[in-house]
Amino acid sequence: METIEKEDVTWLNDVKKSRDICLEIMRFGVSQPQLKHIISHLALELEDRDMMIAIRNCIESNQDNDDQSSKIIHPGGDEDE
């Protein structure tokens, strides 16, 4: 019978806790733009600066694309115009 290593149990518990947090956020009823803001804010908490910058750049470039598409759909740039 194979024994479970302590590191494996710790890793599994960490993954479960992370998934539970994600589920709770989604249960809260966040919109897609809110989810992008949450991801961006969580990235600021990372100790790995390069990873933080990469995530924020990805989110920002995606938001730029969203802004461009909304201007195509709404010539004035805003839905209210």
N, C-alpha and C positions, 0 to 999 in steps of 0.2 A: 504494500500500500504506500502511495506517495504522500509524503508529508508536505504541508503547506509552510512555506518560509514566512517568517515574521514580516519581511519586506513586502511580500506579495499581499499579505493581509492589510498592511498599512496602505499600500497602493490602491487596493480594491476599495477600502474605506474612503480614501481621498476621492476616488472617481465617483463613488456613490454620493458623497456629500456635494460634490460639484454638480452632479446631475440633479440632485434635489433642489439646489439653489436655482438652477436654470428653470426647472419645472415651476418653482414658486414664482419666479419672475414672469413666466408665461401665463401662469394662472391669474396673475395680477391684472392681466389684460392690457399689455403694452402694444402700441402701434409699431410699425416697422421703423419710422424715424426715431421713436423713443428707444427702440432696441439698439439702433446705431449709436445713439448718444450714450447709452449704458455701456456698450462695448468700448467706446472711445474713452469714457471716464474710467472704466476698469483697467484699460491699458496704461493709464497714468500711474496706476498702483504697482506696475511691474518693476522689479528690480533690474531686469535686463533692458537697458536703455535702447539698444538696437531693436529689440522686439517691440518695445513700446512705440518707437518711431515708425516701424514697418506697419503695425496695426493701424495707427492713426493716419498714416499716409494712405493706406488702403481705404479706410472709411471716408477720408476727405476726398479722394479721387472719385469714389462712388457717389458722394454727395454732389460733386461738380457735375458728373454725368446726369444725375437726377435733375439738377438745376437747368442744364441745357435742354433736356427733354421737356421740362415744364414750360420753358420759353417757346419751344416749338409748338406745343399744344396751345399755349396761351400767349399770343403775340406780344401782349403788353408786359409779359413777365410775371404778372400776378393773376391769380384766378379771379380776384375781386374786380379787376378792371373791365 
